[in-house]
Amino acid sequence: MPLALPKLLAFDTSTEHLSVAVLHGDTLHAHSGVGGAQASTTLLPLIQQLLGEAGLALGELDAIVFGRGPGSFTGLRTACSVAQGLAFGANVPLLPVDTLLAVAEEARDAFGAKQVVAVLDARMDQLYAARYDFEANGPLGGNDEPLLLSPEALEVPAGWALAGNAFAAYGPRLAPAAARHDALPTATAMLRLAPALLAAERTVPAAQAWPLYVRDKVAQTTEERAAIKAAAAAAAN
């Protein structure tokens, strides 16, 4: 008997781009738009909208997938707070996904890149970066730890592609000889990664889901704690 396809909710708010998607069987419902400061107010309504389109209640999900970072501190805290609140309320496991892995997966899917150095603009004249080799290491590309470094310090091996959102900010300072692909950590990329992550047993309970900041550890704000409560209340309704 074939295994049932997972029912998954995924979202990412780590950049200025907001991405949300729901997978129900082989049907995908997705939204992308402006994130940043708006993400904290628009994320929950979008989640409820897409779950409604998919005909799913939160409690029916097999997992909630979210971009854990690195990225914008506020965006990571928003994603983690909402993920925790929904998971606590609906008793659903969480599947954290590294945003740089999602960037690399987007480059693999959109451009056929098998060896990728994924980068995200960390502001303050710095980058978040990690290497992923899908050719040698399979669907998760390996376990490279994300780094925080200056554009000039980034090394891209010969033949590897560079993918991310930092090209406009840093131009020729950033590995000028490498092939470049604009890519973001989308919810749909996270859903493509989810089967391998689920098979690797990467889910965690809500209490163990934390952002990956890389630069610093930052405590939750009062607003973000309120987001957890609001998400839990929404899940209970």
C-alpha positions in Angstrom: 0.0 0.0 0.0 1.6 3.4 -1.0 2.4 5.8 1.8 0.1 8.8 2.1 1.7 12.1 0.9 2.4 14.5 3.8 0.2 17.4 4.6 2.6 20.3 5.2 2.5 24.1 5.9 5.7 26.0 5.2 6.7 29.6 5.6 9.7 31.9 5.5 10.1 35.5 6.8 13.9 35.7 6.9 14.2 38.3 4.2 12.2 41.2 2.8 10.2 38.5 0.9 7.3 36.7 2.6 6.7 33.1 1.3 3.9 30.8 2.5 2.8 27.4 1.0 0.6 24.5 1.9 1.0 21.0 0.4 -2.0 18.7 0.5 -1.3 15.5 -1.4 -0.1 16.5 -4.8 -1.8 20.0 -4.6 0.2 23.1 -3.7 -1.3 26.3 -2.5 1.3 29.1 -2.3 1.7 32.9 -1.8 4.6 35.2 -2.1 4.8 38.9 -1.5 6.3 41.7 0.6 7.6 40.7 4.0 9.9 42.7 6.3 7.9 44.7 8.9 4.6 43.6 7.4 5.3 39.9 8.0 4.2 39.9 11.6 0.7 41.1 10.7 0.2 39.3 7.4 1.6 35.9 8.1 -1.2 34.4 10.3 -4.0 35.5 8.0 -2.2 34.1 5.0 -1.7 30.8 6.7 -5.4 30.6 7.6 -6.3 31.5 4.0 -4.0 28.9 2.4 -5.1 26.2 4.8 -8.7 27.0 3.9 -8.0 26.8 0.2 -6.4 23.4 0.8 -9.3 22.2 3.0 -7.0 21.5 5.9 -7.2 22.2 9.6 -4.0 22.8 11.6 -4.4 19.6 13.5 -4.4 17.6 10.3 -0.9 18.7 9.3 2.0 16.2 9.5 4.4 19.0 10.2 4.9 22.8 10.1 8.0 23.8 8.1 9.7 27.1 8.8 12.8 29.0 7.8 14.9 29.1 11.0 17.7 31.3 9.7 20.1 32.9 9.3 18.4 36.1 8.1 16.7 39.2 9.5 16.5 38.9 13.3 13.0 40.3 13.4 11.9 38.0 10.5 13.4 34.9 12.2 11.8 35.7 15.5 8.4 36.2 13.7 8.7 32.8 11.9 9.7 31.0 15.0 7.1 32.6 17.3 4.3 31.8 14.8 5.6 28.2 14.3 5.8 27.6 18.0 2.4 29.1 18.7 0.7 27.0 16.0 2.5 23.8 17.0 1.7 24.3 20.7 -2.0 24.9 19.9 -2.4 22.1 17.3 0.1 19.5 18.8 1.9 19.3 15.4 5.7 18.8 15.1 8.0 21.5 13.7 10.5 21.0 10.9 13.1 23.8 11.0 14.9 24.4 7.7 18.2 26.4 7.2 17.4 29.3 5.0 20.7 28.9 3.1 19.8 25.3 2.3 16.5 26.6 0.9 18.4 29.2 -1.2 20.6 26.4 -2.6 17.5 24.2 -3.3 15.9 27.0 -5.1 19.0 27.4 -7.3 19.1 23.7 -7.9 15.4 23.5 -9.0 15.3 26.7 -11.0 18.7 26.7 -12.6 20.0 23.1 -12.4 22.9 24.1 -10.1 24.2 21.0 -8.3 27.1 22.7 -6.4 26.0 25.9 -4.8 27.4 28.6 -2.5 24.3 30.1 -1.0 24.5 33.7 0.3 22.1 36.0 2.1 22.7 39.7 2.7 23.4 40.0 6.5 23.6 43.9 6.3 26.4 45.7 8.1 28.7 44.9 5.1 28.5 41.1 5.7 27.1 37.9 4.3 25.6 34.7 5.6 27.1 31.9 3.5 27.2 28.1 3.2 28.2 25.5 0.6 25.9 22.7 -0.6 26.9 19.9 -3.0 23.8 18.0 -4.2 25.8 16.0 -6.6 28.0 14.4 -3.9 25.7 14.6 -0.8 22.2 14.0 -2.1 19.0 15.9 -1.6 20.1 17.9 1.4 23.5 19.0 -0.1 25.5 18.1 3.0 25.9 19.7 6.5 27.9 22.9 5.9 27.7 25.3 8.8 26.6 28.8 7.9 29.3 31.5 8.1 29.2 35.3 8.6 31.9 37.0 6.6 32.7 40.0 4.4 31.9 39.9 0.7 35.6 39.9 -0.2 36.2 36.9 2.1 33.8 34.6 0.3 35.4 31.8 -1.6 33.6 30.0 -4.4 35.2 26.9 -5.8 35.8 26.7 -9.5 32.7 25.5 -11.3 30.3 26.2 -8.4 27.4 28.5 -8.7 26.7 31.5 -6.4 23.0 31.9 -5.4 21.2 34.3 -3.1 20.0 37.9 -2.7 23.3 39.8 -2.1 24.3 40.7 -5.7 22.7 44.1 -5.9 24.2 45.1 -2.5 27.8 44.0 -3.1 28.3 43.8 -6.9 31.8 42.9 -8.1 33.1 42.6 -4.5 31.3 39.2 -4.3 33.2 36.4 -6.2 33.1 38.2 -9.6 34.1 35.1 -11.6 31.3 32.8 -10.3 28.0 32.2 -12.1 25.3 34.0 -10.3 21.6 33.0 -9.6 19.1 35.3 -7.9 17.4 33.0 -5.3 15.5 33.3 -2.1 14.5 30.8 0.7 11.0 30.1 -0.5 8.3 28.0 1.2 8.1 25.9 -1.9 11.8 25.1 -1.8 11.3 24.1 1.9 8.5 21.8 0.9 10.8 20.1 -1.7 13.4 19.6 1.0 10.8 18.3 3.5 10.6 14.6 2.5 14.4 14.2 3.0 14.3 16.1 6.2 11.4 14.1 7.5 13.2 10.9 6.5 16.2 12.1 8.5 14.0 12.7 11.5 14.7 16.4 11.7 11.3 17.4 13.3 11.4 18.9 16.8 8.7 19.7 19.4 7.7 23.3 19.7 9.7 23.9 22.8 12.9 23.0 21.0 12.4 25.2 17.9 14.8 28.2 17.9 16.0 30.7 15.3 19.5 30.3 13.9 20.9 33.8 14.2 24.7 33.1 13.5 25.6 36.7 14.4 24.1 37.0 17.9 21.5 35.4 20.2 18.5 37.7 20.7 15.7 37.3 23.2 12.1 37.4 22.2 10.3 40.7 22.4 7.0 41.3 24.0 5.4 41.6 20.6 6.8 38.2 19.5 5.6 36.5 22.7 2.2 38.0 21.9 2.4 36.4 18.5 2.9 33.0 20.0 -0.3 33.4 22.1 -2.2 34.7 19.1 -1.1 31.7 17.0 -2.0 29.3 19.8 -5.5 30.9 20.1 -6.0 30.7 16.3 -5.0 27.0 16.3 -7.6 26.3 19.1 -10.5 27.9 17.1 
